Amino acid sequence: MFKKIKTNTGMILVDKENTLECLYVGDYGRENNIKADFLGLTKEIDTVVNTPVDLDEKMVVTISTQKGCPMNCMFCDCPFVPFKGNCSLADLTYQVRSAIKESGCSYTERFNLHFARMGEPSFNQNVLEFAKILPLVLPSGFKSGVIHPVVSTMLPKSNKNLIPFIHDWCDIKNITYKGEAGIQFSINTLDDEARNKMFDNKSLGLQEISDLAKSLPMPVGRKYTLNFAVTSSCDLDPVKMNALFDKKKFIVKITPIHETRRAVDNSYEIIKDFDVYSKFERPLVEAGWDVIVFVPSIEEDADRITCGNALLREVNEVKLCQQ
């Protein structure tokens, strides 16, 4: 049974008994929290104001693919949750249907499903099967103009099935969803030593990721994403980026490391100054890269809806209302 935590833009749902956590949120509108010259969003963003959201325009549901997470990323709270394995197809369905039910939304123009709350999705083959049947398992009475599932992966080196999983997901993106799906590689920095520290030496090295990237088919629709959750000291050198990745296949997404308990405990810088994003963005744009800069509001970080958060361990310390 889920317990509910209301947020400024939606709700977090926590089921301690079954070790599940998911959420739904609305969106401020990309013109308010995104800068992306290639999309015509050229306004510099120095702050994001919390405003009412309209789920009829866009709803984002983020679900867990594992019960806890074995990856131990140094900026993420998921390792605080005792690991209990992969989510079943029933678990995935339960999360999606529960989030939509709690939203009260019966129609949205765009429904984004992110496999990104807890867990490393590439360890769970059920994610692939679930994406294929997603339109069929949405609650009766709920309709969406566009369904857009997104996998975010830390590219674990211990996963012997990683490369087949990534290729299968690319087929789901390009063929099953005709381009209307996404995949994000968590990169954060092009400094291997700093990156290994961030990911507790559990992610592939940059050259291995580059080799994997080269093997991927050309994307249909939006390109694949290289996600950089940054501090001001991260390395996003365009020369290195060009050597490692193909700008015809990938876009670069720049976000802050979110203000999780573990990020603070490990002294990771939480970016508040947009000039830091610009320092990374401008050279990449000048080098021909498509770049998205995503800036959360203060309320989104405080609500702990962003990636890297998990409330399960402290569920009894948070004011909740029983379902």
N, C-alpha and C positions, 0 to 999 in steps of 0.2 A: 504494500500500500504506500503510495506516494504521500509525503508531506510537502507543503507548499511554502515557498518563500517569494513574496511579491517583490518585484523590482520596478524601477522607474519605467522600463520599456517592455516588461513582460513578467515572467515567473520562472523560478528554478524549482524543479521537482526532485525530491530526494527520497529514495527507498532504502533505508538502512538494512532491513532484513534481507533484501535481495541484492544489495551492493550495486544499486543503479542510481544514476544521476543524469538528468537531462534538463532542457530548458526551452522556452520559446521567447523570442523577442521581436519587436518591430524595429524598423530602421528609420533613422532621421532623414533619410534621403541622401543619395550619394553626393549631391552638390554641397552638402553641409559637413561631411566628414571625410571626403576623399579628394585628393588632388591627383589628376591623371591627364596630362596634356594630350595623350593619344585618344582620349575619350572626349576631349573638349572641355575638361574640367580643369581650368588653368588658374583658378583663384587660390592664392596662398591662404593656408588655414593655420591660424595661430591659436585658435581655441574652438572647442565644439560645445555649443550650448544645448543643454537638455531641453527638448521640446516634445510635445505629445506626438505619438507615433500612430500610423494608420495601417493596421494589419491588412486591410483590403488591398493596399498597394503592394506590400511585401511582408512576408513572415519568414523568420529564420528559426528553425528548430535544430538544436544541437544535441546529439545523443552520444552515449558511451558505447564503445565497441568491446571494451573489456571491463571487468569488475576490479577496479584499481588499474595499475599499470606497472609493468616490469622494467620500464626504460630508465627511470631515475634521473631525468633531466634536472639540472641544478636550479632551474628557475620555475619549476612546476610543482604544485601541491599534490598532484595525483599519487606520487609515491608514499604519501602519508596514509593512504587507504590500503589496508591489507589486501594483497592480490588474491583473487579467487577465480581467475581464468577468463575465458572468452564469454561474450554474450551470445545466447542462442538466437535463432530466428524469432522465437517467441518474445525474448527480451527486447530485441530491436523493435518489433512490432508494438509491443506494450509501451515503450517509450514514445514512439511517434504518435500513436493514437492518444495517449494520455496528454501529451503536450498540446495537441490540436484541440482536444476536448476542453482543456482548461482555458485555452485562448478564447473560446466562444466564437471563433471565426468560422464562417461557412464558405467564404470565397476569398481568395487572394489572387492578385494578378501574377505574383511570383512567389513560389514556395521553395526556399532553399533548405536543404537538409545537410547539415555538417556532421560528419563522423569524427567528432573532435572534442568531446567533453572529457571522457576518461579513456585511456587505453591507446595502444598503437594498432590502428586498423589492419595493417598488413599481416598481423599475426592471426587474423580471424577470417577464414574463408567465407563465413556466413555474411560478411559485409558485401561480397560480390553477388551472392545469391539474392540478398535482400534488395540491393539496388535494382536488380532485374525485375523484381516483383513489386517494387515500391508503389507504382500507380494503382496496383490491385489491392493493396493492404491499407490504403488511406481510409479514414472513417467514411461510412456512407453519409451522404449529405455534404461532404466537404469537397469543394472543387477548386482547381487552380489553373490559371492560364498557362503557366510554365512551371515545370518541376525540375529543380536543379540540385542534384546531389553532389557533394564535394568530399573527397578524402584528403586528409592532411596526414602526412607520414614523416616520422623522424628517421626513416631509412635504417632500421636496425641491422647491424652486421651479423647478429646471431640468427637472423631469420633466413633459413635456407630456401624458403619459398618466396622471398622478397621480389626477385626479378619477375617470376611468372605472375605474381599478384599485380605488380605495377603494369605489366603488359595487358593482363586481363582487364584491369580498370580502364586503361586507355581504349580498349575495344568497347567497353561499356560507354565511355564518354563519346567516342567518335562514331560508333555504329548504333548501339542501342538507343542512346539519347541524341543522336545526330548532332553532337557537339555541345549539347546543353547539359553539361556536367563538368566537374572540375577536379583537378588534383594539385595539391600543394606539397612541395618538398621543403621541409624545414632546414634552412641553411644557416641563417643568422650572421655568419661572418665567413670571409674567405681566408682567414687565418686558421690553419689546421690545428695548431696547438691550442688556441683559445676556444675553437669549436669543440675539440675533444673534451676540454674541461667542462664546457656548457652541457654537453650530452653524456658526461660521465664515461667517455670513451666507448659508448655503446652504439654509435652511429657509424656508417661507412665514412671513409675518408673522402675528401673532395674529389680526388682523381677517380675513385671508384664511382662516385655519384655522377661525375662527368661521363664516364664510360657508359653507365646505365642510361643517362640522358641521350647520348648519341644513338642508342639502340631503339629509342622510341619512335613510333611513326609520327609523321607530321600531324599536328592537331587539327581536328575539325572544329570550327567555331573559335571560341576564345582559346588562346594559347595556354600551355601548362604554366604553373606558377612556381617561382623560386621565392620562398617566404623568408624575409629577414626581420626577425625581432631584434632590434638593435639597442646598443648603448653607443655613446659618442665615440668610443674607442674601437668599434667594429671596423672591419676591412671590407669595403665594397668597391675596391679598385676596378674601374672599367676594363683595364688591360687584362687583369686576372679573370674577370667575368667573361670577356670575349674568348679567352683561351679555354675556359672550362665549359661554357654553355653557348647554345645557338639562339640568338635573338629572334630567329624566325620561328622557333618552337616555344620559347619561354618569355614570360613577362617577369619583372621584378616587383615584388610587393614589400613595402617597408612599413613596419609598425614598431611601436615600442615594446620592450619587454614589459609585460603587465605587472601590476603591483601585487603579486602573490605573496603569501607568507614566506615561501622559500626563497623567492627572488630577493626579498628584503633581508632575510637572515643571511644570505650568501653575498650581500653587499652589491647586488647588481644595480646599476644606475637605471632609474625610471625616468625616461625622457619626458620633459614638460615643455621644452623649447623647440618650436617648429624649425628654427634655424638649423638644428642638428639634422632634421630630415632633409632639408634643402641641401645641406653639405653633401649628402649621399646622392640625392636625386639628380641634381643638375649635371654632374659629370656623366652619369649614366644616360640621361636624356640626350646630352650632346654627343655621346658615343652611339646613339641610334637605338637605345633600349626603350621599350614601352615600360613605364614605371607607374605603379600605383602607390600613393602614400595614404595610409589609413590612420586616422587619429581618433581615438575613443574620447568620449566625454569623461569628466571627473566622476560623474554619476555611474557610468558603465563600469569603470574600474572599482568604484566603491561597492557597487552591487555584486561584483565578482562573477559577472556573466562572461568575461573574456577568457580566452584560452589560457590554460595553466592553473585554473582554479578548480577546487573540489571541496565541497562542504561536508562530505560524508563523515569524515573523522570527527568533526566538531558539531555534528547535527544537533546534539543535545544542548549545545551552548548558544544556538541561534534561535531567535524567537520564531516559532513556526505555528501555522494553523493546520490542524488535522483535516485531512480530506473527508 
